[in-house]
Amino acid sequence: MRPMLASPATFIPVGDDWIHEVKWDGMRVLADVRDGVLTLTSRIGNDVTVSFPELLPLADSYDDMLLDGEVVALDGGRPSFGALADRMHVRDRRKAERLATVRPVTLMIFDLLRLYGSDLTTQPLSARRELLERLDLSGRHWQVPPVYEDGKELFAATLEQGLEGVVSKRLSAPYLAGRRSTDWLKSPHRATLSAVVCGWRPEKTNDSGRLGAVLLGVPDGNGGWRFAGRMGSGIAGRAAVQLAEALAPHTRAHSPFSDAVPRIDSVGATWVDPVVVVEARTLEVTRDGRLRQPAYLGIRTDLTPDDLQEADGA
């Protein structure tokens, strides 16, 4: 099963048929408990259980249940995708256990899809939410965050607290697995953006040839990729090595962009297939679609280029 996805909002809905939640800056997972064993699956269907060993005791709560939620890591008391990035990619059990002691995560649970063999996805959100709250799932590394009736008030509060934004959900809606729906609407505050890497340039400060900046692509509306800017901020040290290793197998001879890249950005570039998705924070997106002062946050192993194309068409 794939998770249900929210559509971008043009307004925050009001009325008794809607509830509103904090939008968490993390990694979406489905948490499947069967016979005392927990399996965590990412948005694109990868088994990521080994990455988050501190969540394994969740399996002791109930014998059979399927939960939808977001894995978050805290940085200064606030969820941060940058703080989570190092945890997302770990596939070695011992390394994951070490990191869990110094950079623990929390699973924010917001939906219940199955309980004791009963499929709940056809039930309205109001019924699923009531049952979820009755389960009293509260642990050291997981919780069921509250929901709110006033979305505009929550939007203002999350902005003041430096949180990512708000997700509004229609109480009468079933769970549409794997589909993007206007029954769920997302209203983010910060200008964060997922993009594909279409090329990279070496560091300017020496002749090492090490990766120093990447050229970002966003959907062009026709199934291709439009140049969105060059990003070097945040790409250094271990982050640069990790990104270079991810891109190395995908080198190609020609630019994958559907439009022309300015020479000031393309000179000395090594082109790559647009398969690696990264997360960036930017001051703004300019009128011509370029990112202003983008900063690298990490690789999105939980997203594919197809996900970006799909979101662009929603």
SULRAJO-V658583 format. One record per residue. N is the residue number from 1. PSI is psi in radians with two decimals (999 if undefined). Layout:
BEGIN
n->N psi->PSI
n->N psi->PSI
END
This chain:
BEGIN
n->1 psi->2.46
n->2 psi->2.62
n->3 psi->2.70
n->4 psi->2.52
n->5 psi->2.59
n->6 psi->2.61
n->7 psi->2.63
n->8 psi->2.39
n->9 psi->2.54
n->10 psi->-0.16
n->11 psi->2.84
n->12 psi->2.06
n->13 psi->2.68
n->14 psi->2.85
n->15 psi->2.90
n->16 psi->-0.23
n->17 psi->0.15
n->18 psi->2.51
n->19 psi->2.85
n->20 psi->2.41
n->21 psi->2.78
n->22 psi->2.38
n->23 psi->2.03
n->24 psi->2.50
n->25 psi->1.38
n->26 psi->-2.57
n->27 psi->2.12
n->28 psi->2.33
n->29 psi->2.70
n->30 psi->2.23
n->31 psi->1.91
n->32 psi->2.04
n->33 psi->2.15
n->34 psi->2.13
n->35 psi->0.78
n->36 psi->0.20
n->37 psi->2.29
n->38 psi->2.33
n->39 psi->2.21
n->40 psi->2.21
n->41 psi->2.32
n->42 psi->3.03
n->43 psi->-0.55
n->44 psi->0.16
n->45 psi->0.15
n->46 psi->2.49
n->47 psi->1.98
n->48 psi->0.37
n->49 psi->-0.76
n->50 psi->-0.40
n->51 psi->-0.41
n->52 psi->1.23
n->53 psi->-0.42
n->54 psi->-0.20
n->55 psi->-0.17
n->56 psi->-0.63
n->57 psi->-0.17
n->58 psi->-0.45
n->59 psi->-0.29
n->60 psi->-0.13
n->61 psi->-0.88
n->62 psi->2.72
n->63 psi->-0.51
n->64 psi->2.02
n->65 psi->2.70
n->66 psi->2.11
n->67 psi->2.62
n->68 psi->2.36
n->69 psi->-2.99
n->70 psi->2.20
n->71 psi->2.18
n->72 psi->2.68
n->73 psi->2.46
n->74 psi->2.44
n->75 psi->1.89
n->76 psi->0.50
n->77 psi->-0.06
n->78 psi->2.54
n->79 psi->2.42
n->80 psi->2.16
n->81 psi->-0.62
n->82 psi->-0.70
n->83 psi->-0.47
n->84 psi->-0.38
n->85 psi->-0.72
n->86 psi->-0.46
n->87 psi->-0.59
n->88 psi->-0.57
n->89 psi->-0.09
n->90 psi->2.21
n->91 psi->0.01
n->92 psi->2.14
n->93 psi->-0.79
n->94 psi->-0.69
n->95 psi->-0.71
n->96 psi->-0.69
n->97 psi->-0.66
n->98 psi->-0.79
n->99 psi->-0.55
n->100 psi->-0.43
n->101 psi->-0.43
n->102 psi->-0.41
n->103 psi->1.12
n->104 psi->2.71
n->105 psi->2.93
n->106 psi->2.36
n->107 psi->2.01
n->108 psi->1.89
n->109 psi->2.18
n->110 psi->0.03
n->111 psi->2.65
n->112 psi->2.05
n->113 psi->-0.37
n->114 psi->2.50
n->115 psi->2.15
n->116 psi->0.80
n->117 psi->-0.10
n->118 psi->2.12
n->119 psi->2.12
n->120 psi->0.04
n->121 psi->-0.42
n->122 psi->-0.19
n->123 psi->2.64
n->124 psi->2.70
n->125 psi->-0.65
n->126 psi->-0.74
n->127 psi->-0.73
n->128 psi->-0.71
n->129 psi->-0.73
n->130 psi->-0.77
n->131 psi->-0.70
n->132 psi->-0.78
n->133 psi->-0.55
n->134 psi->-0.37
n->135 psi->-0.34
n->136 psi->0.92
n->137 psi->1.67
n->138 psi->2.07
n->139 psi->-3.12
n->140 psi->-0.57
n->141 psi->0.28
n->142 psi->2.68
n->143 psi->2.84
n->144 psi->1.75
n->145 psi->2.69
n->146 psi->2.82
n->147 psi->2.84
n->148 psi->2.64
n->149 psi->-0.55
n->150 psi->1.76
n->151 psi->-0.65
n->152 psi->-0.67
n->153 psi->-0.73
n->154 psi->-0.68
n->155 psi->-0.78
n->156 psi->-0.70
n->157 psi->-0.73
n->158 psi->-0.57
n->159 psi->-0.78
n->160 psi->-0.60
n->161 psi->-0.01
n->162 psi->0.43
n->163 psi->3.01
n->164 psi->-0.55
n->165 psi->-2.64
n->166 psi->2.51
n->167 psi->2.20
n->168 psi->2.36
n->169 psi->2.38
n->170 psi->2.17
n->171 psi->-0.49
n->172 psi->-0.04
n->173 psi->2.43
n->174 psi->3.05
n->175 psi->2.01
n->176 psi->1.51
n->177 psi->2.28
n->178 psi->0.11
n->179 psi->2.59
n->180 psi->2.29
n->181 psi->2.61
n->182 psi->0.03
n->183 psi->-0.31
n->184 psi->2.23
n->185 psi->2.29
n->186 psi->2.35
n->187 psi->1.52
n->188 psi->2.74
n->189 psi->-0.90
n->190 psi->2.61
n->191 psi->1.37
n->192 psi->2.64
n->193 psi->2.42
n->194 psi->2.37
n->195 psi->2.83
n->196 psi->2.62
n->197 psi->2.16
n->198 psi->-0.08
n->199 psi->2.91
n->200 psi->2.74
n->201 psi->2.58
n->202 psi->2.87
n->203 psi->2.52
n->204 psi->-0.39
n->205 psi->-0.25
n->206 psi->-3.11
n->207 psi->0.42
n->208 psi->-0.42
n->209 psi->0.11
n->210 psi->2.61
n->211 psi->2.27
n->212 psi->-0.40
n->213 psi->2.74
n->214 psi->2.72
n->215 psi->2.15
n->216 psi->2.50
n->217 psi->2.48
n->218 psi->2.78
n->219 psi->2.40
n->220 psi->0.05
n->221 psi->-0.14
n->222 psi->0.37
n->223 psi->-0.01
n->224 psi->-2.82
n->225 psi->2.24
n->226 psi->2.46
n->227 psi->2.22
n->228 psi->-0.10
n->229 psi->2.98
n->230 psi->2.38
n->231 psi->2.12
n->232 psi->-0.47
n->233 psi->2.30
n->234 psi->-0.13
n->235 psi->1.70
n->236 psi->2.81
n->237 psi->-2.32
n->238 psi->-0.62
n->239 psi->-0.71
n->240 psi->-0.71
n->241 psi->-0.79
n->242 psi->-0.75
n->243 psi->-0.73
n->244 psi->-0.70
n->245 psi->-0.65
n->246 psi->-0.58
n->247 psi->-0.44
n->248 psi->-0.73
n->249 psi->-0.06
n->250 psi->0.32
n->251 psi->2.46
n->252 psi->2.94
n->253 psi->-0.54
n->254 psi->2.79
n->255 psi->2.35
n->256 psi->-0.01
n->257 psi->2.57
n->258 psi->-0.18
n->259 psi->3.00
n->260 psi->2.42
n->261 psi->2.24
n->262 psi->2.49
n->263 psi->-0.61
n->264 psi->-0.45
n->265 psi->-0.55
n->266 psi->-0.33
n->267 psi->2.23
n->268 psi->0.15
n->269 psi->2.54
n->270 psi->2.12
n->271 psi->2.57
n->272 psi->2.72
n->273 psi->2.47
n->274 psi->1.30
n->275 psi->-0.35
n->276 psi->2.10
n->277 psi->2.32
n->278 psi->2.84
n->279 psi->2.38
n->280 psi->2.57
n->281 psi->2.38
n->282 psi->2.64
n->283 psi->-0.68
n->284 psi->2.90
n->285 psi->2.08
n->286 psi->2.99
n->287 psi->-0.53
n->288 psi->0.22
n->289 psi->0.24
n->290 psi->2.60
n->291 psi->2.30
n->292 psi->2.06
n->293 psi->1.00
n->294 psi->2.54
n->295 psi->2.37
n->296 psi->2.32
n->297 psi->-0.55
n->298 psi->3.02
n->299 psi->2.42
n->300 psi->1.51
n->301 psi->-0.20
n->302 psi->0.05
n->303 psi->2.65
n->304 psi->2.84
n->305 psi->-0.61
n->306 psi->-0.61
n->307 psi->-0.70
n->308 psi->-0.72
n->309 psi->-0.71
n->310 psi->-0.77
n->311 psi->-0.62
n->312 psi->-0.52
n->313 psi->-0.05
n->314 psi->999
END
